[in-house]
Amino acid sequence: MDSVSNFFTNFWNALTDRFSFFWTSIDFEAHPYYWVDILLLAIIFYYIYVLIKGTRAVPIITGVVILAAVSFLSNQMQLSALSWILGHVMTVLIIAIPVVLRDEFRKALERIGQTKFFRSKQSPEGFKKLITIVTDAARNFSENKIGATMVITRDVNLLEYEQTGEPINAELSFPILLNIFFPNSPLHDGAVIIEGDKIKSASCVLPLAIKETDFKFGTRHKSALGLSEQTDALVVVVSEEKGHISIAKEGEMTLNLSPARLQSLLTEELLPHMKRRQKKADKRNKN
């Protein structure tokens, strides 16, 4: 027991000594930008966490970290056989992880690369009009039990998904949404993608959700979740079977909304987003 206690004491002392050496070796007077370096690293690690949150990458990375910790401890305790096995396992994992998580890496890079830094400004009245039309359409679909998926684009470009459907590029309006999702119409299957005051495409195919959920969703809800996992879009879904209204955001689904609650959620999400974007646009115009 004493030997185990001594080992962990020595391990902790060695760890704190290394950290102290690293910290004292930084000369902030000679290199004042160390703070910028540390801040940028913190931002990068936080953004990586945001990108992988809720994906299958989290348990895989957690498992790798645990194996690395066990490998380090086995080396410190001079457990030769275990160290040899874990050393070879870690070598294989370094090669295998990029292959296993290739879809997650691709989606993360897409989210970084597809962000629109320069978008046309839209007035608060435009956003309010969008919210009203989507809410009224969802109410109508719910009352008549018409299945529908309406995607509201924010910063991430959805061109990849727009190209899977039929181009519309029409001004957003209540009658057009009713015509698109009217049962047995040519475009009623799939999703409508809305950007600003335009309906960009209809009958679009969305990616299915990756992570497990507590509910058994149909294809319409799974695809809404899937798109919200990969982009920052808001996806409004109306169930054909029960007429329930739901909204997907950041890989989470809020179920069984009333039209009033849907309107409130869309207002909470879109108006602050519009104000932030307008401030950035005003700042660019001043510069």
C-alpha positions in Angstrom: 0.0 0.0 0.0 2.9 2.3 0.9 4.5 1.6 -2.5 1.4 2.5 -4.4 1.0 5.7 -2.3 4.6 6.6 -2.9 4.2 6.0 -6.7 1.3 8.4 -7.0 3.0 11.0 -4.8 6.1 10.8 -7.0 4.0 10.9 -10.1 2.1 14.0 -9.0 5.4 15.7 -7.9 6.9 15.0 -11.3 3.9 16.3 -13.1 3.8 19.6 -11.1 7.6 20.0 -11.5 7.2 19.8 -15.3 4.4 22.3 -15.3 6.3 24.7 -13.1 9.4 24.4 -15.3 7.3 25.1 -18.4 5.6 28.1 -16.8 8.8 29.6 -15.3 10.6 29.1 -18.6 8.2 31.5 -20.4 9.7 35.0 -20.5 6.7 37.2 -20.8 8.8 40.4 -20.9 11.0 39.1 -23.8 8.0 37.6 -25.6 4.8 39.5 -24.7 2.8 37.6 -27.3 2.9 34.4 -25.2 -0.5 35.4 -23.9 -1.8 35.6 -27.5 -0.4 32.1 -28.1 -2.1 30.7 -25.1 -5.4 32.4 -25.9 -5.4 31.2 -29.5 -4.7 27.6 -28.3 -7.7 27.9 -25.9 -9.9 29.1 -28.7 -8.8 26.3 -31.0 -9.4 23.6 -28.4 -12.8 25.1 -27.5 -13.8 25.2 -31.2 -12.7 21.6 -31.6 -14.8 20.6 -28.7 -17.8 22.4 -30.2 -17.3 20.6 -33.5 -17.1 17.1 -32.0 -19.7 17.6 -29.3 -22.4 15.0 -29.6 -20.6 13.0 -32.3 -19.1 9.5 -32.1 -15.7 11.1 -32.0 -16.1 11.9 -28.3 -16.2 8.3 -26.9 -13.4 7.3 -29.3 -11.2 10.2 -28.2 -12.1 9.5 -24.5 -11.0 5.8 -25.0 -7.7 6.9 -26.6 -7.0 9.3 -23.7 -7.7 6.5 -21.2 -5.4 4.1 -23.0 -2.7 6.8 -23.2 -3.0 7.4 -19.5 -2.7 3.6 -18.7 0.2 3.3 -21.1 2.0 6.2 -19.3 1.3 4.7 -15.9 2.5 1.3 -17.0 5.8 2.8 -18.2 6.2 4.6 -14.9 5.6 1.4 -13.0 7.9 -0.5 -15.4 5.2 -3.1 -16.3 7.1 -4.3 -19.4 4.5 -6.7 -20.9 1.6 -4.2 -20.6 3.8 -1.3 -21.8 4.8 -3.3 -24.9 1.2 -4.2 -25.8 -0.2 -0.7 -25.2 2.7 0.8 -27.1 1.8 -1.3 -30.2 -1.9 -0.6 -29.7 -1.3 3.2 -29.6 0.7 3.0 -32.8 -2.2 1.2 -34.6 -4.7 3.7 -33.2 -2.7 6.7 -34.5 -3.1 5.2 -38.0 -6.7 4.0 -37.5 -8.3 7.1 -35.9 -8.2 9.3 -39.0 -9.8 6.4 -41.0 -12.5 5.7 -38.4 -13.3 9.4 -38.0 -13.0 10.4 -41.6 -16.6 11.5 -41.8 -16.3 13.6 -38.7 -13.1 15.3 -40.0 -14.8 16.0 -43.3 -17.9 17.5 -41.7 -15.8 19.6 -39.3 -13.7 21.0 -42.2 -16.9 21.6 -44.2 -18.4 23.6 -41.3 -15.2 25.7 -41.1 -15.0 26.2 -44.9 -18.6 26.8 -45.6 -19.1 29.7 -43.2 -20.3 32.7 -45.1 -18.3 35.7 -43.9 -19.9 38.1 -46.3 -23.7 37.9 -46.5 -26.3 40.4 -47.6 -27.9 42.2 -44.8 -31.5 41.4 -43.9 -33.7 43.8 -42.0 -35.4 42.9 -38.7 -38.7 43.1 -40.7 -37.4 40.5 -43.1 -36.6 38.1 -40.3 -40.0 38.7 -38.7 -41.6 38.0 -42.1 -39.7 34.7 -42.4 -40.7 33.7 -38.8 -44.4 34.5 -39.4 -44.5 32.6 -42.7 -42.8 29.5 -41.4 -44.9 29.5 -38.2 -48.2 29.9 -40.2 -47.1 27.2 -42.6 -46.3 24.8 -39.7 -49.6 25.6 -38.1 -51.5 24.7 -41.3 -49.5 21.5 -41.9 -50.0 20.5 -38.2 -53.8 21.0 -38.4 -54.1 19.1 -41.7 -51.4 16.5 -40.8 -49.2 17.3 -43.7 -45.6 16.2 -43.3 -43.1 19.0 -44.0 -39.4 19.9 -43.4 -38.4 23.5 -43.6 -34.7 24.4 -43.3 -33.7 28.0 -42.3 -30.1 28.8 -43.3 -28.0 30.8 -41.0 -24.2 31.2 -41.4 -23.2 27.8 -42.9 -23.7 27.5 -46.7 -26.1 24.7 -47.6 -25.4 24.7 -51.3 -24.4 21.0 -51.1 -27.9 20.1 -49.9 -29.6 22.6 -52.1 -28.2 20.8 -55.1 -29.9 17.5 -54.1 -33.3 19.0 -54.8 -35.1 21.2 -57.4 -34.0 24.8 -57.6 -36.8 27.3 -56.8 -35.2 30.6 -56.0 -38.5 32.2 -55.4 -39.6 34.8 -52.8 -40.6 33.1 -49.5 -44.4 33.1 -49.2 -47.1 31.1 -47.4 -48.9 30.0 -50.6 -45.7 28.6 -52.1 -44.9 26.6 -49.0 -48.5 25.2 -49.1 -48.1 24.2 -52.8 -44.7 22.6 -52.3 -45.9 20.3 -49.4 -49.4 19.6 -50.7 -49.8 15.8 -50.6 -48.7 14.0 -53.8 -47.3 17.2 -55.3 -44.1 16.6 -57.3 -41.9 18.4 -54.6 -43.7 17.3 -51.4 -41.0 14.8 -50.4 -37.8 16.1 -49.0 -36.9 19.4 -47.4 -37.3 23.1 -48.4 -34.2 25.2 -47.9 -34.9 28.8 -47.0 -32.2 31.5 -47.1 -33.2 35.0 -46.1 -36.4 35.9 -48.0 -35.8 33.2 -50.7 -36.8 29.6 -51.1 -33.7 28.3 -52.6 -34.6 24.6 -53.3 -37.3 22.1 -52.6 -37.4 18.3 -52.4 -33.9 18.3 -50.9 -32.2 15.3 -49.4 -30.7 15.8 -45.9 -28.1 13.6 -44.1 -29.4 11.3 -41.5 -28.5 11.7 -37.8 -25.3 10.0 -36.5 -25.8 9.9 -32.8 -28.2 7.8 -30.9 -31.4 9.3 -29.5 -33.9 8.3 -26.8 -36.8 8.5 -29.3 -37.5 6.4 -32.3 -37.7 9.0 -35.0 -38.8 8.6 -38.6 -36.7 9.5 -41.6 -38.0 13.1 -41.7 -36.9 13.8 -38.1 -33.6 11.9 -38.4 -32.7 13.9 -41.5 -33.6 17.2 -39.6 -31.3 16.1 -36.7 -28.6 15.1 -39.2 -28.5 18.5 -40.9 -28.5 20.3 -37.5 -25.5 18.1 -36.4 -23.5 19.2 -39.4 -24.5 22.8 -39.8 -26.0 25.7 -37.8 -29.3 25.6 -39.6 -32.7 25.5 -37.9 -34.9 22.8 -39.1 -38.7 22.9 -38.5 -40.4 19.5 -38.9 -44.1 18.7 -39.0 -45.1 15.0 -38.5 -47.4 13.6 -41.1 -48.7 10.9 -38.7 -49.6 13.1 -35.7 -49.2 16.6 -36.9 -46.7 17.4 -34.2 -44.4 20.4 -34.7 -40.7 20.0 -33.8 -37.5 22.0 -34.3 -33.9 20.7 -34.6 -30.9 22.8 -33.6 -27.3 21.8 -33.0 -28.1 18.1 -33.0 -31.0 18.4 -30.5 -34.7 18.0 -31.2 -37.4 20.0 -29.4 -40.6 18.1 -29.8 -44.4 18.8 -29.7 -44.3 22.5 -30.0 -47.4 24.7 -30.3 -47.3 27.3 -33.1 -46.9 30.1 -30.5 -43.9 28.3 -28.9 -42.4 27.7 -32.4 -42.6 31.4 -33.2 -41.0 32.2 -29.8 -38.1 29.8 -30.4 -37.5 31.1 -34.0 -37.5 34.7 -32.6 -35.1 33.8 -29.9 -32.7 32.2 -32.4 -33.0 34.4 -35.5 -33.3 38.0 -34.2 -30.1 38.0 -32.0 -28.3 36.2 -34.9 -29.5 38.9 -37.3 -28.3 41.7 -35.0 -24.8 40.1 -34.6 -24.6 39.8 -38.4 -25.7 43.4 -38.9 -23.1 44.7 -36.5 -20.4 42.8 -38.4 -21.6 44.2 -41.7 -21.8 47.8 -40.3 -18.2 47.4 -39.0 -17.0 46.2 -42.4 -18.7 49.1 -44.1 -17.0 51.6 -41.8 -13.6 50.1 -42.4 
